[in-house]
Amino acid sequence: MMTKLMMVVALSACMVLGSSAVWSCSMAGPNTHIGIVTAMDPAAKTFTIQDAETRQAITFAATDALLKSIQKAQKVIVKFESKGGKLIASTVQA
């Protein structure tokens, strides 16, 4: 419950202040990245975000259902796990 509250507070702060620099992955907690969706590849079952904290591109593997729930240029919070050198998105919140 507290983790969800922290994510909501971080997302709300970003929306209120209008600056993606406020979005900080270190504030969001472990195995969490915050950023803007820059690419989606349904055939490869991946999507890429520009990380708000580092400004680096990060690509995640995702299920079809997760891919359908997001769109390019959308601000998202991605919870993930690392398996076999890949980042696997477990949840994506817009």
C-alpha positions in Angstrom: 0.0 0.0 0.0 2.8 2.4 0.9 4.7 1.7 -2.3 1.6 2.4 -4.4 1.1 5.6 -2.5 4.7 6.7 -3.1 4.3 6.0 -6.9 1.1 8.1 -6.9 2.8 10.9 -5.1 5.8 10.8 -7.5 3.5 10.8 -10.6 1.3 13.5 -9.2 4.3 15.7 -8.4 5.5 15.3 -12.0 2.1 16.2 -13.4 1.7 19.2 -11.2 5.1 20.6 -11.8 5.1 19.7 -15.5 8.7 18.7 -15.6 9.9 15.2 -16.3 13.0 16.0 -14.4 11.0 15.6 -11.2 10.3 11.9 -12.1 13.0 10.0 -10.4 13.4 6.3 -10.7 15.4 6.3 -7.4 12.3 7.8 -5.7 10.0 5.2 -7.3 11.7 2.2 -5.5 13.5 -0.9 -6.6 12.9 -2.5 -9.9 10.9 0.5 -11.1 11.6 2.9 -14.0 9.6 6.0 -14.8 9.7 7.6 -18.3 8.1 8.3 -21.6 7.3 5.5 -24.1 9.5 6.2 -27.2 9.0 3.0 -29.2 6.8 -0.1 -29.3 7.5 -3.4 -31.2 4.5 -5.7 -30.9 6.2 -8.4 -33.1 9.2 -8.5 -30.7 6.9 -8.0 -27.7 9.0 -5.1 -26.4 8.7 -1.4 -25.7 11.2 1.3 -25.0 11.1 4.3 -22.6 13.3 7.3 -22.2 14.2 7.0 -18.5 13.3 10.2 -16.6 16.2 10.1 -14.3 19.1 9.0 -16.6 17.6 10.1 -20.0 18.8 6.7 -21.3 16.7 4.4 -23.5 15.5 1.3 -21.6 13.8 -1.6 -23.4 11.4 -4.0 -21.7 9.9 -7.3 -22.8 6.1 -7.3 -22.3 3.0 -9.3 -22.8 0.5 -8.5 -25.5 -1.9 -7.2 -22.8 0.7 -4.8 -21.4 1.6 -3.5 -24.9 -2.0 -2.9 -25.7 -2.4 -0.8 -22.5 0.2 1.8 -23.4 0.9 4.1 -26.3 3.9 6.0 -27.7 4.6 9.3 -25.9 2.8 8.2 -22.8 4.3 8.8 -19.4 4.6 5.5 -17.5 5.8 3.8 -14.4 7.2 0.4 -15.2 7.7 -2.4 -12.5 10.0 -5.1 -13.8 12.2 -8.0 -13.1 15.5 -9.0 -14.7 15.7 -12.5 -16.2 18.4 -13.8 -18.4 19.8 -10.4 -19.1 16.4 -9.0 -20.1 14.1 -6.6 -18.3 10.6 -8.1 -18.1 7.8 -5.6 -17.4 5.4 -7.0 -14.8 3.1 -3.9 -14.6 2.9 -0.6 -16.4 0.9 2.3 -15.0 0.1 5.3 -17.2 
